[in-house]
Amino acid sequence: MALRLAGDASSEPPDDFDWPTAAGHCRMAYLRGVFLARGSLSLAGGRIHLEFVVPVEQFEPLAAWLAEAGLPAHARVRRGRGVLTWKGSEQVIGFLRRVGGTAALLELESVLVTRSLHGQLNRAINAESANLRRSIASSRRQLASISALSAAGELERLPRTTRALAVARLNAPEASLAELARALGVSRGHVQRAFDQLEQAALHMGGAS
């Protein structure tokens, strides 16, 4: 806070802070002040990026202090200024939490939650789309098998429940296996086995011809 009140955003952090003898809360207050004066947090473009840009003479001491505090940063010199950067969400959250950056922390966590929800939604949509494509392909195979068996007079040779399933599929091409099972009063496994029987019968009939 002292750094923030000492001047505007162009103010430099003081170079006489006695880090080795300072208490832990004073060290965190100092880092908070450095961040307010010379730091930035970016959440754009799906990336999390926090950095300090400080005079080059303060660059190495600050890097060492951050590492000592358990907050090591990637360090480099850019255009004559020292740049300390974090790009991992865990490190950034850890820093903001320790220095009391409540508002920035809440914004960051909101972004991460939203990103996570979007990811889960996309995965659910992709999985549902894949399931739908498989269901459509299965229904087409089943209808083709039923049509071939019916045309050849072979459908009547199959068990009664299998014939009933064939009629149910013809009446509801889009129905799921579970829906067909409920309609016929049998298990889903029974429906799956009956369809396998239909497809195998059609396949063998085709091979025999």
C-alpha positions as CSV (number, residue, x, y, z in Angstrom):
1,M,0.0,0.0,0.0
2,A,2.9,2.4,0.8
3,L,4.1,1.9,-2.8
4,R,0.7,2.7,-4.2
5,L,0.3,5.8,-2.1
6,A,3.9,7.0,-2.8
7,G,3.2,8.1,-6.4
8,D,1.5,7.3,-9.7
9,A,1.9,4.1,-11.8
10,S,5.3,5.3,-13.1
11,S,6.8,5.3,-9.6
12,E,9.6,2.8,-9.0
13,P,9.7,0.4,-6.1
14,P,12.1,1.5,-3.4
15,D,15.5,-0.1,-3.6
16,D,16.1,0.0,0.2
17,F,13.6,-2.6,1.3
18,D,15.4,-4.9,3.8
19,W,14.0,-8.2,2.7
20,P,16.3,-10.5,4.9
21,T,15.1,-8.9,8.2
22,A,11.5,-8.2,7.2
23,A,8.7,-10.2,8.7
24,G,6.7,-12.5,6.4
25,H,3.7,-10.2,6.2
26,C,5.9,-7.2,5.4
27,R,7.5,-9.2,2.6
28,M,4.0,-10.0,1.1
29,A,3.0,-6.3,1.5
30,Y,6.1,-5.3,-0.4
31,L,5.4,-7.7,-3.2
32,R,1.8,-6.5,-3.3
33,G,3.2,-2.9,-3.7
34,V,5.6,-3.9,-6.4
35,F,2.7,-5.6,-8.3
36,L,0.5,-2.6,-7.9
37,A,3.2,-0.3,-9.1
38,R,5.0,-2.4,-11.8
39,G,2.8,-5.5,-12.4
40,S,0.2,-6.6,-14.8
41,L,-2.2,-9.5,-15.1
42,S,-3.6,-10.6,-18.5
43,L,-6.4,-13.1,-18.9
44,A,-6.9,-12.5,-22.7
45,G,-6.7,-15.1,-25.4
46,G,-7.3,-18.0,-23.2
47,R,-3.9,-17.5,-21.5
48,I,-3.0,-16.4,-18.0
49,H,0.0,-14.1,-17.8
50,L,1.3,-12.2,-14.8
51,E,4.5,-10.2,-14.9
52,F,6.6,-7.5,-13.1
53,V,8.5,-5.0,-15.2
54,V,11.1,-3.4,-13.0
55,P,14.4,-1.4,-13.4
56,V,17.2,-3.7,-14.3
57,E,19.1,-3.0,-11.1
58,Q,16.1,-4.4,-9.1
59,F,15.6,-7.3,-11.3
60,E,17.9,-9.9,-9.7
61,P,17.1,-9.1,-6.1
62,L,13.4,-9.3,-6.8
63,A,13.8,-12.6,-8.7
64,A,15.7,-14.0,-5.7
65,W,13.1,-12.8,-3.2
66,L,10.3,-14.3,-5.2
67,A,12.1,-17.6,-5.3
68,E,12.7,-17.5,-1.6
69,A,9.1,-16.8,-1.0
70,G,8.2,-20.0,-2.9
71,L,7.1,-18.0,-6.0
72,P,9.8,-18.5,-8.6
73,A,9.3,-16.6,-11.8
74,H,10.7,-16.8,-15.3
75,A,13.3,-14.0,-15.5
76,R,14.6,-12.1,-18.5
77,V,15.8,-8.7,-19.6
78,R,13.6,-6.9,-22.2
79,R,14.5,-3.6,-23.7
80,G,16.7,-2.6,-20.8
81,R,14.1,-3.6,-18.1
82,G,13.9,-6.6,-15.9
83,V,10.8,-8.8,-16.6
84,L,9.6,-11.5,-14.2
85,T,6.8,-13.7,-15.5
86,W,4.4,-16.4,-14.4
87,K,2.2,-18.2,-16.9
88,G,0.8,-21.0,-14.8
89,S,-2.6,-20.5,-13.2
90,E,-1.5,-22.2,-9.9
91,Q,1.5,-19.9,-9.4
92,V,-0.6,-16.8,-10.3
93,I,-3.4,-17.8,-7.9
94,G,-0.9,-18.6,-5.2
95,F,0.7,-15.1,-5.6
96,L,-2.6,-13.2,-5.6
97,R,-3.9,-15.2,-2.6
98,R,-0.8,-14.5,-0.6
99,V,-0.6,-10.8,-1.3
100,G,-4.3,-10.3,-0.8
101,G,-5.3,-9.6,-4.4
102,T,-8.9,-10.5,-3.7
103,A,-10.5,-8.7,-6.7
104,A,-8.0,-10.0,-9.2
105,L,-8.1,-13.5,-7.7
106,L,-11.9,-13.6,-8.0
107,E,-11.7,-12.5,-11.6
108,L,-9.1,-15.1,-12.4
109,E,-11.0,-17.9,-10.7
110,S,-14.2,-16.8,-12.5
111,V,-12.3,-17.1,-15.8
112,L,-10.9,-20.5,-14.9
113,V,-14.3,-21.8,-13.9
114,T,-15.9,-20.5,-17.1
115,R,-13.2,-22.1,-19.1
116,S,-13.6,-25.4,-17.3
117,L,-17.4,-25.4,-17.9
118,H,-16.9,-24.6,-21.6
119,G,-14.5,-27.5,-21.8
120,Q,-16.9,-29.9,-20.1
121,L,-19.7,-28.7,-22.3
122,N,-17.7,-29.2,-25.5
123,R,-16.7,-32.7,-24.4
124,A,-20.3,-33.6,-23.6
125,I,-21.5,-32.2,-26.9
126,N,-18.7,-34.1,-28.8
127,A,-19.5,-37.4,-26.9
128,E,-23.3,-36.9,-27.6
129,S,-22.6,-36.3,-31.3
130,A,-20.5,-39.4,-31.5
131,N,-23.1,-41.5,-29.8
132,L,-25.8,-40.1,-32.2
133,R,-23.7,-40.9,-35.2
134,R,-23.2,-44.4,-34.0
135,S,-26.9,-44.8,-33.3
136,I,-27.8,-43.6,-36.8
137,A,-25.3,-46.0,-38.4
138,S,-26.6,-48.9,-36.3
139,S,-30.2,-48.1,-37.2
140,R,-29.4,-48.0,-40.9
141,R,-27.7,-51.4,-40.7
142,Q,-30.7,-52.8,-38.8
143,L,-33.2,-51.4,-41.3
144,A,-31.2,-52.7,-44.2
145,S,-31.0,-56.2,-42.6
146,I,-34.8,-56.2,-41.8
147,S,-35.6,-55.2,-45.4
148,A,-33.4,-57.9,-46.9
149,L,-34.8,-60.6,-44.7
150,S,-38.4,-59.5,-45.3
151,A,-37.9,-59.4,-49.0
152,A,-36.4,-62.9,-49.0
153,G,-39.1,-64.3,-46.7
154,E,-36.5,-65.2,-44.1
155,L,-37.8,-62.8,-41.4
156,E,-40.7,-65.2,-40.6
157,R,-38.2,-67.9,-39.7
158,L,-36.8,-65.9,-36.8
159,P,-38.1,-66.1,-33.2
160,R,-41.2,-64.2,-32.4
161,T,-39.5,-61.6,-30.2
162,T,-37.0,-60.9,-32.9
163,R,-39.8,-60.4,-35.4
164,A,-41.5,-58.1,-33.0
165,L,-38.3,-56.1,-32.6
166,A,-38.0,-55.8,-36.4
167,V,-41.5,-54.3,-36.5
168,A,-40.7,-51.9,-33.7
169,R,-37.6,-50.7,-35.5
170,L,-39.5,-50.2,-38.7
171,N,-42.1,-48.1,-36.8
172,A,-39.5,-46.1,-34.9
173,P,-36.2,-45.9,-36.9
174,E,-34.8,-43.2,-34.6
175,A,-35.6,-45.0,-31.3
176,S,-32.7,-46.0,-29.0
177,L,-32.1,-49.5,-27.8
178,A,-33.4,-48.6,-24.4
179,E,-36.6,-47.1,-25.8
180,L,-37.2,-50.2,-27.9
181,A,-36.5,-52.4,-24.9
182,R,-39.1,-50.5,-22.8
183,A,-41.7,-50.7,-25.6
184,L,-41.3,-54.5,-25.9
185,G,-40.9,-55.1,-22.2
186,V,-37.5,-56.8,-22.5
187,S,-34.0,-55.9,-21.4
188,R,-31.6,-53.7,-23.4
189,G,-29.3,-56.7,-23.7
190,H,-32.0,-58.7,-25.2
191,V,-32.7,-56.1,-27.8
192,Q,-29.0,-55.9,-28.7
193,R,-28.7,-59.7,-29.1
194,A,-31.8,-59.7,-31.3
195,F,-30.4,-57.1,-33.6
196,D,-27.2,-59.0,-33.8
197,Q,-29.2,-62.0,-34.8
198,L,-31.0,-60.0,-37.5
199,E,-27.8,-58.7,-38.9
200,Q,-26.1,-62.1,-38.9
201,A,-29.1,-63.7,-40.6
202,A,-29.0,-61.1,-43.3
203,L,-25.3,-61.5,-43.7
204,H,-25.5,-65.2,-44.0
205,M,-28.4,-64.9,-46.4
206,G,-26.3,-62.6,-48.6
207,G,-23.3,-65.0,-48.5
208,A,-25.5,-68.0,-49.4
209,S,-26.9,-66.1,-52.4
